[in-house]
Amino acid sequence: MPTNQLAGRDGNAAGAVQHVAILFADVVGSTSLFATVGDLAVSQVIKSFFERAKELLEIHHGQSVKYVGDGFMAVFPDVAEALEFATQLQRSLSDNPIVIGDKPLQVRIGLHAGDIRLVQTSYGEDAFGADINVAARLTGIAQPGGVVLSEAVRFALRDEQRRKLGPTERIVLKGVDGPMEVSRVDLSAA
Amino acid sequence: MKSTGDGYLLSFRNDSSAESAAVEAVECAFDVLRLLEARNRHLPEERAINLRFAVHFGEVDVVHNDREGPHVSFAFRLDAITRASLSMALNPMPPEELPLRNYMLCSEEVAGILSRRSNRWTTKCIGLLKLKGFPGWREVFQVLPNPPQ
């Protein structure tokens, strides 16, 4: 875990360690997709996507931490709400597509639970912690339009939510020692 | 060697030990930096030349004496990283710790090579970044002399 972001550095206000759900949403195939459309069209699409995400974040008590060009990172105090957000966002994009070129925008969502620290930096508030990297890498293995979650999230869910998940898969994530068990959300389940 | 307009693309190759080319590239870059700093010290600000370096390692295609391929593109993306990029990175170093000029960044591949093949340099992770045109998050490192000066 990086030790250069701990409390009190250069007078930056660092918050206490919080245990949260960490979510990343990444637009699928942004490079090739956006190469075929003009910059203005791209920014409009991304803007629509972020607006839709913001609405849902409010409903599910999530906080966006940063926007990273073709996606965003959000944290939630409650794992169940985070999962609900992820599911609703994917459903929304499928029922009510945001079209780019002639294709619907698709995102991959990864959800993990772990410790972060919110820190005030020279560029604004940011979150720090090794679990953020895990969540980010996890997102890369989600299916387009899908949600993948770590075992830490699965453990924190209630039974009725666990039923919405597919079987666990054993994978090795870059930057993480040892295999991890992940599950995918079955979005066809009601 | 090819001019990019406001800089140069250099490629280094070592046929007996492929990875050593990365070490040689870093050594060359630091030699240039040292010479540059010595030169700049004796000149007024407006005549100073300031650089930043990006070092990556990978297979490239040689086409008409030029170098092409995804690893070349990756090196250019690395080169574009500045202090301002850190706000979009994950677990970034404090931005004020990355110099505004006369610094060197490298990819994860090069950081691995340096740790295996040289003790003259250390690498410091500046964060996880997304590089345009490349999927996923990449660890990017600052290269520093060992011990740091």
Interface residues (C-beta under 8 A of the other chain):
Chain A: P2 N4 Q5 R9 D10 N12 T31 K66 V68 G69 D70 M73 T121 S122 Y123 G124 D126 F128 G129 A130 I132 N133 A136 R137 G140 K174 G175
Chain B: L86 S87 M88 L90 N91 P92 M93 P94 P95 E96 E97 C125 L128 K130 K132 G133 F134 P135 G136 W137 E139
